[in-house]
Amino acid sequence: MIETYPSPAQQLSPEASRMRRSRARRRRGETIVTLEVGPVMISSLLALGWLPEGDRADKGAVAHALTQLAERALWANLTPSAGSQGYVCFACDLKATTVDTLISLRWLPAEYADDINEIAKAFRRFAGRALDVARRGTLDLWNIRTR
């Protein structure tokens, strides 16, 4: 009769296994975060299209939706709203034609066509001027000659 001994992995208690996985995550720079996600958050994720309706009770799907949302916010360099200073921050998708228009109207130098930060600055300046024109109702702020 041959005796077999359990491998070290089989001898670990559940607590020791959990600690081993935790240390491995820490070495990789990963973190586990615990969140309480209420019905308002779930409804918002559904309304914004980040979470499919059928997945509203699926913990993994909710976690995936929140992770995607956070990654998108980081990609867009979204900063917290500075409410006390009167600013509101948001992210939006700009079509390539919008970027082309910013270039053709000389709000954005062509060499910055792929620079998200420069595009955002140009778009903010353009939107600010557009709102100013709309408030005043005059074309002369655009330096456009009328026919």
C-alpha positions as CSV (number, residue, x, y, z in Angstrom):
1,M,0.0,0.0,0.0
2,I,1.3,3.4,-1.0
3,E,0.7,6.3,1.3
4,T,-0.1,9.7,-0.1
5,Y,0.2,12.9,1.8
6,P,-1.9,16.0,1.1
7,S,-0.1,18.8,-0.8
8,P,0.6,22.0,1.1
9,A,-2.3,23.7,-0.7
10,Q,-4.7,21.1,0.5
11,Q,-3.6,21.5,4.1
12,L,-4.4,25.2,4.2
13,S,-7.4,26.3,6.2
14,P,-9.9,28.5,4.5
15,E,-8.6,31.5,6.4
16,A,-5.0,30.8,5.4
17,S,-6.1,30.4,1.7
18,R,-7.9,33.8,1.9
19,M,-4.8,35.4,3.4
20,R,-2.6,33.9,0.7
21,R,-4.9,35.3,-2.0
22,S,-5.0,38.7,-0.2
23,R,-1.2,38.9,-0.1
24,A,-1.0,38.0,-3.8
25,R,-3.5,40.7,-4.7
26,R,-1.5,43.2,-2.6
27,R,1.8,42.3,-4.4
28,R,0.0,42.9,-7.8
29,G,-1.2,46.3,-6.5
30,E,-4.9,45.2,-6.5
31,T,-7.4,46.2,-3.8
32,I,-10.8,44.9,-2.8
33,V,-13.3,47.5,-2.0
34,T,-16.6,47.0,-0.2
35,L,-19.5,49.2,-1.4
36,E,-23.1,49.4,-0.3
37,V,-25.0,50.0,-3.5
38,G,-28.6,51.1,-3.0
39,P,-31.6,51.2,-5.2
40,V,-30.9,54.8,-6.4
41,M,-27.4,53.8,-7.6
42,I,-28.8,50.7,-9.4
43,S,-31.5,52.7,-11.0
44,S,-28.9,55.3,-12.2
45,L,-26.7,52.6,-13.6
46,L,-29.7,51.2,-15.5
47,A,-30.8,54.6,-16.8
48,L,-27.4,55.5,-18.0
49,G,-27.0,52.1,-19.8
50,W,-24.1,50.9,-17.6
51,L,-26.1,47.9,-16.3
52,P,-28.6,45.8,-18.3
53,E,-32.0,45.5,-16.7
54,G,-31.8,41.8,-16.2
55,D,-28.6,42.1,-14.2
56,R,-29.9,44.5,-11.5
57,A,-29.6,41.8,-8.8
58,D,-26.3,40.3,-10.1
59,K,-23.6,41.4,-7.7
60,G,-20.9,40.6,-10.3
61,A,-22.6,42.6,-13.0
62,V,-23.1,45.6,-10.7
63,A,-19.4,45.4,-9.7
64,H,-18.5,45.2,-13.4
65,A,-20.7,48.2,-14.2
66,L,-19.2,50.3,-11.4
67,T,-15.7,49.3,-12.4
68,Q,-16.4,50.3,-16.1
69,L,-17.8,53.6,-14.9
70,A,-14.8,54.4,-12.7
71,E,-12.4,53.4,-15.5
72,R,-14.2,55.7,-18.0
73,A,-14.2,58.6,-15.5
74,L,-10.4,58.1,-15.1
75,W,-9.9,57.9,-18.8
76,A,-11.8,61.1,-19.3
77,N,-9.8,62.9,-16.5
78,L,-13.0,63.6,-14.7
79,T,-12.4,65.6,-11.6
80,P,-14.7,66.1,-8.7
81,S,-17.1,68.9,-8.9
82,A,-15.9,72.0,-7.2
83,G,-19.4,72.9,-6.2
84,S,-18.4,75.7,-3.8
85,Q,-16.7,77.5,-6.8
86,G,-19.8,77.1,-9.0
87,Y,-18.3,74.5,-11.4
88,V,-20.1,71.4,-12.6
89,C,-18.0,68.6,-14.1
90,F,-19.3,66.0,-16.6
91,A,-18.0,63.8,-19.4
92,C,-19.3,63.7,-22.9
93,D,-18.4,62.0,-26.1
94,L,-17.4,64.3,-29.0
95,K,-17.6,63.0,-32.6
96,A,-14.6,63.2,-34.8
97,T,-16.5,65.8,-36.9
98,T,-16.7,68.0,-33.8
99,V,-12.9,67.8,-33.4
100,D,-12.5,68.6,-37.1
101,T,-14.8,71.6,-36.7
102,L,-12.8,72.9,-33.7
103,I,-9.7,72.6,-35.9
104,S,-11.2,74.3,-38.9
105,L,-12.5,77.1,-36.8
106,R,-9.1,77.5,-35.3
107,W,-10.2,76.7,-31.7
108,L,-7.8,73.7,-31.7
109,P,-4.4,73.5,-33.5
110,A,-4.3,70.5,-35.8
111,E,-1.3,69.0,-34.1
112,Y,-3.5,68.4,-31.0
113,A,-6.2,66.5,-32.8
114,D,-5.4,63.4,-30.7
115,D,-4.7,65.1,-27.4
116,I,-7.8,64.6,-25.1
117,N,-6.7,67.4,-22.7
118,E,-6.2,69.9,-25.5
119,I,-9.5,68.9,-27.2
120,A,-11.3,69.4,-23.8
121,K,-9.7,72.8,-23.3
122,A,-10.7,73.9,-26.9
123,F,-14.2,72.6,-26.5
124,R,-14.6,74.4,-23.1
125,R,-13.4,77.7,-24.7
126,F,-15.7,77.2,-27.7
127,A,-18.7,76.4,-25.5
128,G,-18.0,79.4,-23.3
129,R,-17.9,81.7,-26.3
130,A,-21.1,80.1,-27.7
131,L,-22.9,80.7,-24.5
132,D,-21.7,84.2,-24.3
133,V,-22.9,84.9,-27.9
134,A,-26.3,83.2,-27.1
135,R,-26.7,85.4,-24.0
136,R,-25.9,88.6,-25.8
137,G,-27.5,87.6,-29.0
138,T,-24.8,89.3,-31.1
139,L,-22.6,87.9,-33.9
140,D,-19.9,90.4,-33.5
141,L,-18.4,88.5,-30.5
142,W,-17.5,85.7,-33.0
143,N,-15.7,88.2,-35.3
144,I,-17.9,87.0,-38.1
145,R,-18.7,89.4,-41.0
146,T,-22.4,89.6,-41.7
147,R,-23.4,89.8,-45.4
